[in-house]
Amino acid sequence: MMKENLNDLKIFVAVAQAHSFTRAAAQLGLSRSALSHAMLALEARLGVRLFIRTTRSVSTTDAGTRLLSTIAPHLDGIQQGLTSLTSLREKPAGTVRITAHDHAITTVLWPRLQPLLRDYPDVKIELNVDYGLTDIAAQSFDAGVRSGTRVDKDMIAVRIGPDLRMGVAGSPEYFQGKSLPELPRDLTDHSCINLRLPTHGGLYVWEFKKQDIPVNVRVDGQAIFNNTFLMLQAALQGVGLAYVPFDMIEPHVKAGRLVSVLEDWCPPFPGYHLYYPSRRHASPALNLVIEALRYRPQGDERARTGEKK
């Protein structure tokens, strides 16, 4: 009954403001006869006459004029409220929570998302450093970042960075009096800086590959961190060998602060991908983040990755 009353009041306002059942019917997408029957029913329920009908026009009675002045502002307010909700749905706003490796945050996420915060003041970004395979749904994250394309079946993966490769390096001071490792197994004769993983508290096994032959090595050393940037710093200080993304050690190798080894055992692999639940309707803020992070290779790299313009 309430819904019918509201519909009848909406029809009443349309007819009263248009001064015509025909024009009001066209505005509302209803038939003229449907509007006429609705208004006759409304007048019967209220017990007063609302319209003066002639062959040329329709005008309101004193009761109709009073009803129009009473309800029209409220109906306009309701419509404006609904319109404002729609604009909020279309306008990027709210917090987007992402869990990622610190290297991914430093090299990809933050450089691209920082300008976004300036352009969209209603959007907030929360970046959480995590080396584990986080269950983003259970931990209430909107998205996560992993290298490669391996994600759960109910997730969508979007490439956000170029191919990566790992690197092994130590300082010239560390290598004084020592032989450079030529094979991954030679690392067992060296002091290596380990990475502690959050999953089961284990140490990361260093992974190598040459001619499609994988080789994994469990290394040992005096220093253990749960952060690759601290591992790099320890390597620069001569503590041992670090196994980190090559772009972290490259500038130090060029400057002579580090010596890179086993490069032919560290081939490139698919870079970082953003993954998120395959919901039919992602929030405007998340869609904004996805597009800001989406990787768009250029030149030779575009051809190598097979991505089309």
Summary of the structure (lengths in Angstrom):
residues: 309
radius of gyration: 33.1
end to end distance: 56.0
largest distance: 109.2
contacts: 886
relative contact order: 0.13
helix: 44%
strand: 22%
